[in-house]
């Protein structure tokens, strides 16, 4: 017989102290809570939690330790019309579980809390026990030898983000052991890490690794939630990414991955989904929160408590205005920083976390809690600044400590290079860190996470090869995914046999990379873009756990050239602080030369006038970057001094000739890199002041002042 002691209300979750395990669970409206222990034969032992402190139900089991599997059953009112959906026949995952053993097995039992019949099915309680279908939580031994692991602490201005998928990154990598492909250990392998370090990125932003569940309709169609935006365990690393086991081994393996990346100087940023869960709307499954206390964990429609308030597009919204739910999210974030050593977070649909009560509020409870937290206020914080609710596009409205995915940057740069943009005034704004968006609130260029492509949408290769989405493999008759791709196939949809088209597409990919990596702000690369990865026109590959999504490591000639070109650009950026300024340009005269910090000129070498900026047909722009006196200082307190550079942009189809600035800007200019001739070595040509520099159609060139 299992001994049961009263235990303590905090910490929540299953906390092993070396002798036994304390279990604590939050539920405001529950009438009875049962802790369910499972042995290796899946036999269930139920223990009623007799002790309740406030809304925390708790007990201490002195004979229970790491590896023990458990879950909960919670009894209370069944009144869906009022948002109460307690059903003790449905096994529930602990929201604070540190490890969860596996997937939901929809084929073994119904995980719906209601009987799916009749006109109002969600009102009739289902009495089928679903214990066989629900993954079990696991008590974890937190101990891990971190040795001398330290966060790299890369300053924002020096950061280059690489968005990657744990599984997709190594599934086809020939240098990674087959049994490690698609796992945390695979990403930690020497071969995987060496690609990242060789490329020059400083941080990996991992698509969701919180334990998640596949949607029922995907499983029925032989698909999976590959991206992982369907969380069910905010403290547990996804078990299916572990090579070593699922009884807590996934925790140790994840830590080992972080340790290996840190040793290589690479930060780990997690894409986190706190705005919704895998349970969906009132017709969705019951896996955890819905059965623990639906009215506490989710936002309820004010006028119809049977339904959830949805600003996420998933059917429900997690209620961060509730103090216990806010505590859970804050505890989760601190856990990943303190226990798992991650370096930051990218928040999916971040406005949904900042609605207080319904409008996006820069002083919402969650944002204030993060700002004052001594742990979280020191890590990298990135907002995806939109959701689907009213006023949900909140770009530029997050607090000063935050950076944001800059969708405006993405849209304009795509439009500029496909010839659809109206003039170049916005090009100047995006190149210089989007001061129009972020400076009014006292923020710096690092607030802008610049990107051209991300997991959601076309890859870089597909952006220049498809006009339309091709999502047929998703099983939704190509109805999913956005139609606003701002792409250009150059006359042929998909793969082309015409060498001229392929050459133009390759040049266009280089144009995007050149612009991205030499813009002020923080660049983010989509993993695989440096390899020419294609998804064959699928712009919503969220359910494609196959070759559509996995990186292709076959480095044929064009792929190898693109990789080398990307490396060169990153090397240039990292070597020259003038491309990663800490402060916005202000047009002031700096240094002994008295030249402005940035100066813009036309192809004829004359300064851009107001009329030039206002013209909608302008597609060409010259940019002078002055490195004489860069605001700030290096780590040793020395002034930042760099070379001066000229960037020449030509988005017209026709070739152009740029006249370089007058002698006072530089006597002689050295060729650095061009998208029209990627193999041309640095120093291949030199140009004197006022010389004419050819810039072929749809290309750009970088020159450095020699003296």
Secondary structure, DSSP 8 states (H G I E B T S, - for coil): ----B---S-S-EEEE-SS-EEEEEE-SS-SEEEEEEE-TT--EEEEE--EEETTEEEEEETT--TT-EEEEEEE--EEGGGTEE--TTS-B--TT-S-B-S---TTTS---SB---STTGGGSB-----TTTS--EE--------TT-------GGG--EEEE-HHHHHTT-TTS-GGGTTSHHHHTSHHHHHHHHHHT--EEEES--EEE---HHHHHTT---SS---EEEEEEE-GGG-SS-SSSHHHHHHHHHHHHHHHTT-EEEEEE--S--TT-STTS--SSHHHHHHHHHB-B-TT-TTSB--SSSSS--B-TTSHHHHHHHHHHHHHHHHTT---EEEETTGGGGGBSSSSB-TT-HHHHHHHH-TTGGGSEEEE--B-SSTT-B-TT-S-TT-EEE-HHHHHHHHHHHTT-SS-SHHHHHHHTT-HHHHGGGT--GGGEEE-S--SSS--HHHHTT-SS---GGGSSTT-SS-S------TTSSSS---HHHHHHHHHHHHHHHHHHHTSSSEEEEETTGGGT---TT-S--TT--STTTS------HHHHHHHHHHHHHHHHHHH-GGGS-SS-----EETTTTEESEEEE-TTS-B--HHHHH-TT--EEEEEE--SSEEEE-TTS-EE----EEEEEE-SSS-EEEE---GGG-SEEEEEEESS-TT--TTS-EEETT-EEEE-SSEEEEEEE--
